[in-house]
Amino acid sequence: MIKLDCLGDMCPVPVIKLQRYLESLEAGEHVMLVSDHSCTRNTVEAFALGHHFACDTVEVMNGVWEITLKKI
């Protein structure tokens, strides 16, 4: 699993970083993006739905999210 540290990054930077890795994923592989901005969480979830990726979001501590995307 690839883990992207996007702490402190504001939109659209996390999505741009994410796109670089998603292009090379094979079916079943995962990418985890870690963010501390709620707008990033919303943007990545919408991106995942629009590009046919499974998306699971967990708030691991107050204000920090781990967003895992899986190519399906």
C-alpha positions in Angstrom: 0.0 0.0 0.0 1.2 3.5 -0.9 0.8 6.1 1.9 0.6 9.8 0.9 1.3 12.3 3.7 -0.9 15.3 2.9 -0.9 16.9 6.3 -0.9 20.6 5.9 -1.7 20.4 2.2 -4.8 22.3 1.1 -7.0 21.4 -1.9 -6.3 20.8 -4.7 -2.8 19.6 -3.8 -3.8 16.3 -2.2 -5.9 15.3 -5.2 -3.1 16.2 -7.6 -0.7 14.0 -5.5 -3.2 11.2 -5.4 -3.7 11.3 -9.2 0.0 10.6 -9.8 -0.3 7.3 -7.9 -3.7 6.2 -9.1 -2.7 6.0 -12.7 -0.1 3.3 -11.9 -2.4 1.1 -9.6 -3.4 -2.4 -10.6 -6.8 -3.8 -9.7 -7.0 -4.5 -6.0 -4.1 -2.3 -5.0 -4.6 0.5 -2.3 -3.5 4.1 -1.7 -3.9 5.7 1.7 -4.0 9.5 1.9 -3.6 11.2 5.3 -5.0 14.7 5.6 -5.9 17.2 8.3 -8.3 19.2 6.1 -12.0 18.3 6.0 -12.3 19.8 2.5 -9.7 17.3 1.3 -11.8 14.4 2.7 -14.8 15.6 0.8 -12.9 16.2 -2.4 -11.1 12.9 -2.4 -14.4 11.0 -1.7 -16.1 12.7 -4.6 -13.1 12.0 -6.8 -13.1 8.3 -5.9 -16.8 8.0 -6.8 -16.3 9.7 -10.1 -13.3 7.5 -11.1 -14.6 4.1 -9.9 -12.4 3.6 -6.8 -13.7 2.2 -3.6 -13.1 4.7 -0.8 -13.0 4.2 3.0 -12.5 7.2 5.3 -11.5 6.9 9.0 -11.0 9.9 11.3 -8.0 8.4 13.2 -7.9 11.4 15.6 -9.7 14.6 15.9 -9.3 16.4 12.6 -7.0 13.8 10.9 -8.4 11.4 8.3 -6.9 8.4 6.6 -8.6 7.9 3.2 -8.0 4.6 1.6 -8.7 4.2 -2.1 -8.8 0.8 -3.8 -8.9 0.3 -7.6 -11.8 -1.9 -8.5 
